[in-house]
Amino acid sequence: MTRKDTVQVVCVAEFRAFEGKTDALIAALHSLIKATTAEPGCIRYELNQRVDDQRWITFVEKWKDQKAFDEHCAMPYIKHFFDDVRPPLVEDFAVKLYQEILP
């Protein structure tokens, strides 16, 4: 029987760069990795690029719990990215939260 992990939070944050801005977006997202992985609730923080459309750059994240994820979202470097860095680089984005389904 499968069960859901109701504690850990999985986040998939997808960003589609404006034409010609993919490298700048990757650099901006990459700059978030060191500080984020040092956060106590961070289990996984992995940056990926879509194979079929390289303008889509995606973080796959896992957090200890909702509180850890919420604290991450309130970090000054995350707020700065979303408020100031993202607008000129990102054409479209979606942040989706999941619960892991365990065996």
C-alpha positions in Angstrom: 0.0 0.0 0.0 1.3 3.5 -0.8 1.1 6.4 1.6 1.7 10.1 1.3 4.4 11.9 3.2 2.4 14.6 4.9 5.4 16.3 6.5 7.9 16.9 3.7 7.2 19.4 1.0 8.3 18.9 -2.6 8.4 22.1 -4.8 8.8 22.3 -8.5 9.6 25.8 -9.6 9.6 26.3 -13.4 10.9 29.4 -15.1 10.7 30.1 -18.9 13.4 32.6 -19.9 12.7 35.4 -22.4 14.4 34.7 -25.7 18.1 35.4 -25.3 17.9 35.5 -21.5 18.4 31.7 -20.7 22.1 32.0 -19.7 21.3 35.0 -17.5 18.4 33.2 -15.9 20.6 30.1 -15.2 23.2 32.3 -13.6 20.7 34.1 -11.4 19.1 30.8 -10.3 22.5 29.2 -9.7 23.4 32.0 -7.4 20.6 30.9 -5.1 21.9 27.4 -4.5 24.7 27.9 -2.0 22.6 30.0 0.5 19.5 27.8 0.0 21.3 24.5 0.6 22.6 25.9 3.8 19.1 26.5 5.1 18.4 23.9 7.9 15.1 22.6 6.3 16.5 22.1 2.8 16.8 18.4 1.8 17.1 18.8 -2.0 17.6 21.9 -4.2 18.4 20.8 -7.8 18.5 23.0 -10.9 17.5 21.4 -14.2 17.0 22.5 -17.9 14.3 21.0 -20.1 15.6 18.9 -23.0 12.8 19.9 -25.5 12.8 23.6 -24.7 16.0 24.9 -23.1 14.4 28.2 -22.1 12.6 26.3 -19.3 14.8 26.1 -16.2 13.4 24.2 -13.2 14.2 23.8 -9.5 13.2 20.5 -7.9 13.2 21.0 -4.2 12.4 19.0 -1.1 11.9 20.7 2.3 11.6 19.2 5.8 8.1 20.6 6.3 5.9 23.5 5.2 7.4 25.8 7.8 10.9 25.3 6.3 9.5 26.0 2.8 7.7 29.1 4.0 10.9 30.4 5.8 12.8 29.8 2.5 10.3 31.8 0.5 10.7 34.7 3.0 14.5 34.8 2.7 15.8 38.1 1.4 17.7 36.5 -1.5 14.5 34.7 -2.7 12.4 37.8 -2.3 15.0 39.7 -4.3 15.0 37.1 -7.0 11.2 37.2 -7.4 10.8 40.9 -7.0 13.8 42.3 -8.9 15.8 39.7 -10.8 13.0 37.6 -12.3 10.9 40.2 -14.1 13.4 41.1 -16.9 14.5 37.5 -17.3 11.4 35.3 -17.0 8.5 35.2 -19.6 6.5 32.7 -17.6 6.8 30.7 -14.4 4.9 28.4 -12.0 5.7 27.2 -8.5 3.9 24.0 -7.6 3.9 22.1 -4.3 3.6 18.4 -3.9 3.6 15.6 -1.3 5.8 12.6 -2.0 4.0 9.3 -2.5 5.9 6.7 -0.7 5.9 2.9 -1.2 
